């Protein structure tokens, strides 16, 4: 770094805790700032959420019916993973339709 370069640090009046509290939404389960724009249209976020719900439920179903041809030694893993995928799919569906992103 050249010697004539000056690095300047600004001191802010807000502490990290105050910054975190100022970005929380009140009355919601989400802690994101309500004015935060992620750049994705709301319709696309909604469509992607539904797509992922279908993926999780479908993956759980495929695991349960042994679509991937796992051996009998791994039946416990298939049923466990299938149940986990299905439960997570329902959880995402609940969050999607209740508006809790």
DAFEN-V411765 format. One record per helix or strand of 2 or more residues. SS is the DSSP state (h for helix, s for strand). FROM is the first residue (numbers start at 1). LEN is the number of residues. If there is no record, write none. Layout:
# DAFEN-V411765
SS/FROM/LEN ; SS/FROM/LEN
This chain:
# DAFEN-V411765
h/16/7 ; h/42/23 ; h/72/27
